[in-house]
Amino acid sequence: MRNNRGIKAVMISFMLLFLFSSCSTEKLKKYEEERFLFSTYVKIILYENSQEKAKEYMDLAFNEIERIDKIFNSKQPESVISKLNNSKERKITLDNEGLYLFNKINETYKLSHGKYDITIYPLLHAWGFIEDKDEKIPTAEEIKEAQKSIGYDKVLIQGNELILLEPIKELDTGSFLKGYAIEKGKEKLMEKGVKNAFISSISSIVTIGTKPDGSNWRVGIQNPEKLEEILGVVELNNEAMGVSGDYQTFVEINGKKYHHILDKKTGYPVGDKKMVVVVAKNGFEADLLSTAFFLMKTEDAIKYSEKTKDLKTLIITDKMEIKKDSKLEIRLKQ
């Protein structure tokens, strides 16, 4: 049995959004819209003084998110990444935006000491996350064979060319692209002068300012063991949030769930964490680091977050222990 990202999306999105109280000033009104992009739902909430303006601005933001999806999503057949994955030459020419994206991927790969790796596709396939397959745990031989084709050190940027060296099979953009896309959508709203807005895409959130009354955006963090319950509340003020959890995407084999954040060294799902929450100024960074920190040692992730300005991190361990840096404040449910 496979639980896909889309099925989980509705529930997770609701848990993140239901805490928002209605808020308006005399002139500003709340407008919201939801569209299906990235095989999931993206929601925009903004405050404006007319429905016409709100509609125009949300269209701009959604169009920008859709543009990113079409150009860079490895699951989109016409994207540059799909073309790279399927090309005989094993290389493509990147524009400045593509170079920016992959330079950040390089930085995160190095920060994680190689644990964050977007060439993980063969292992995802072996576990059944790419397409339906027999419901069984991959054998040691299958894992070993998949591991032969993994290693971001064999992905090169030379000038403006992105090159895959043998035996790398494919790049997978699922761990970072939604965060980047909604960050770009936020930029479109800011260009139009929007001062109070919120964009969510399941496990990625960006905000502009606060709500019009000056109160922060309040986000409910799910209990990873009891998804219908709220573990606590984190407030955002012109910040972004990325969430990675062992409950978000999984396959179920013989009654046991195996999540999609895989350790490329062991070939199995990471076992020492249930959830990582990263708050940053940028949605792309929050999305990248929530996955990277899930793969890293907890103490290393917290240490890096502690010393990094504008970065806050919360980690829920496999024993449901709460680890966080001193900057992150969470109001725990009593």
N, C-alpha and C positions, 0 to 999 in steps of 0.2 A: 504494500500500500504506500502510495506517495502522497504527502501533503504538500501542495505547491505553494509558492509565494503568494499567488493571487488569493487563494482561499484564506490564508492567514491575515491578509492585508486588512480586510474590513474590521476584524476584531481589534487588531493592534492599533489601527488608526483611531478607532473609537475611544480606546483607553487613553490615548494621548490627547484627544481633543475635548473630551466631555467636561473637563474641568474649567473650560473657558466660560466665564460669566458674561452675559451680554453687557455691553458697555458702549455708550455713545455720548457725545457732547451735543450741544444745541445745534451745531452745524454738521458735524460728521455723523455718518450713518455706517452701519456695518453691512458689508457685502461679502458674499462667499460663493465659490463655485468649485466643483470637483470634476476632473476629467481623467479618463483612463489612458495613461501613458506609462512607458517602461513596464508594461504588463501588470500594472497595479494602478491604484488611485492616487492622484496628486490633488491636493486641496489648497486653495488660496483663500485667505480671509484678509480683507483690507478695509480701511475706514476712509471714506471719501464724502464729499458734499453733494455728489450727484451720481445717479445710477449710470448715466451715460459715460462719465469719466471712469467709474469703477469698471464697467464692462470693457472699455477701450484698454485700460491698463492691464486688466487680467488677461485679455486676449494677447497682448504683447508678451506677457510673462509666460503664458502657456505655449505660445508659438516658439519662444526661445527654448523652453524645455524640450519641446518636440524636435526642434532643430538638433539639439545635442543628441537626443535619442537616435535620430536617423543617421547622423554622421559618425558617431563613435560607439554605439552599442554593438557589442560583439554578437548579439542575438538578432540584429537587424541585417538581413541578407545583403543590402546595398551599402552598408557602412564601410568606412575605410578599414576598420578592424576586421570585419568579415572578409573583405577583399584580401587583406594581408594573410589571414588564416587559411585562405583557399588558393593563394597564388603560388605558381610554380617558382617564381623568382624569390619568394619569401622576404620581400621587402616592399615598402611603400614610401612615398614622399609625404611628409607631414607639413601642414601649415604652422603658423606661429602658435595657434591654439593647441594643436596636437603636440607640438614640442613642449609647451608649458605643461600639459597633462602628464606626459611621460617623463619629463624631468622630475616632477613631483613624485611619480611612482618610483623612480630611481632613489630619491631621497628616503622614501618610506621603506623601501627594500633594505637600504643600508642601515637605517635607524633600527630596524627589527632584526638586524644581523641575519638577513636572508629568510626570515620566517614568513614575512608577508611577500607572497609570490603569485603574480597573476598568470603564471604558466601552469597553474594547478589543474587545468582542464582534464588531463588523463585520469587523475584520481576522482574528480567529480563524476566522470563518466563511469569509472569502475564501480562507484557506489550507487549509480542510478539516478544522479541528480540532473543529468543532461537529457536522458530519454528513458522511458519505461523499460525495465529489464527484469530478469528473474529476481525474486525477493530473497536474496542471499548475501551474506557478508562476503566481500571479495576474498579470494584465497591469498595466501602469502605470495604465491607466484604472480597472481594478477596485480597485487600491490607493487611488487618489485618491478614488474614490467612497466607499470604506469610511472613509477618513480624515475625510470630511465629518461623519460621525456619531459622532465620538470627541471627548471633552473633558470631564474631570471637573469643570471649572469651571462646567459647565452642570448640575451636580447640586447641589441646594440643600437645606439643613436650615433650615426656618423653624418655630420652636417645636418641636413634636414631629412635624412632617411632613417626609418625604423626597420631594423633587420632582425629576422629570426634565424639563428644558426641551428643546424641539426644537433640533436634530434627533437628540438622543441616543436610541439604540435600546434598549439593555439594559444592566444591570449584571451582572458576572460575579464570583462569590464564590470562584472556584477558587484564587486566590492567597493567601488568608488564613484561610478558615473552618476547615480541619482543625486548624490550630495553635490557634485559639481553642477549638474543641470539645474537644481533648484537654487543654487547660489547665483547662477547666471540669470535665472528668472527674477530673483530678488534685485539684481542690478538693473533690470529693465524697469521695475517699479520705482526704484530710487531715481533713475534718470527722469522720471515723470514727476518727481517731487513727493511721492508717497512717503509718509512719515510713520505710519502705523500699519504693519502687515505681518502676516504669518503664512508660511508655505510648509506643507508637510507631505512627505512621500513615505508613509509607513514608518521606517526606522530612521529617516533623515528629516530634519527640521531646520528652517532658517527663519529669522525674525528681523523686522525693521523696527527699531525703537521699542516702545512699550505700547500698551493700549492707550487710547486717547486721554484717559483720566490719569495717566502717569503710573498706573499699576503694571507690574511685570506680567508677562505671559506665564501662566502656570501650567506645567506639563506633568501629568501623572505617569510615574514610572511603574510598569507592571511588575508584579511578583512573578519571577520566571518559573516558579513551581506551581502557582495558582493564578493563571492568566486572567481570571475574572476579578482578581483583587489588585488593589494599588499598594505597592510597597512604600511609596513616598512621593513627595512633590518637589520638583526642581523648578526654580523661576529663571526665566530668560529675559534679558534686557539687551536688545540689539545683538543677540548672540545666535549661534547655531548649535545643533545637537545631533550627534550620531549615536545610534544604538545597535549593538551586535549582541545577539542572544542565541542560546542553544535551542530555543523553542520556535524560532522564526521559520526555518525551512529544514525539513528532515525527511528521511525515509524510515519506514517502520518495517522491521524484519523480525519475524517470530515474536511479535508483541513488544519489541524493544525499539525505541527511537534512536536514530543516529543522525546528528545534525550535520550541517553543511560546511562548518568551519574546520577544515582538515589540516592536520599537521603533516607537512610533506615528508618529514623524516620518518614518522611512524606509519603514515598512510591511514591513520584513524582520526576521528573527530577529537579535537582538543578536549581534554577531560577535567581540567582543573578550574574551569570557570563556567558560570551560567549566563552572565551578562556583563557587558562593558558599556558604560555611558560616557561619552566625551562631549564636553561643552567647549566650543572654540568661537573665534570671531568669524570663521569662514566655514560654510557647509561642506566644501570639498575636503578641507582638512579634518573636520569632525568625522566625516564618513570614512576617510582613509584610516585615521588613527583608531577608530573604534574597532576595526578589524585587526589592524596591526597589534594593538594592545591585547586583544583576545588571544593572539598567537604568541605573544611575548610572555616572559615571566612576570607575574603580578608585581613583584617588587621593582623590577626594571621599568615597567610602565608607569607606576606611581612616582618613582623617582624622577623620571623624565618630565612628567606632568608637573610635578612640584616646582621644578626649577624653570619651567617655561611660562613666560608671560601670556596671559589671555587664554590659558589652557587649564581645564578642570576635568578631573576623571573620577569615576565611580566604578568599582569592580565588585561584582557579586561572585564569590567563589563557589566551587562545587558543594561546599558545606554550608552555603547560604550565609557566609560571613561577609560583612560589608567592609571593603577596603577603599579608601579614597584619599585624595590629596587634601591639604588643609584649606584650599581655596573653594572647594565645592561645598555648597550648603544644600542639604536635603531635609525636608520636613517629613520624618518617618511617620507612617500610620501607626497609631497606638493600638 
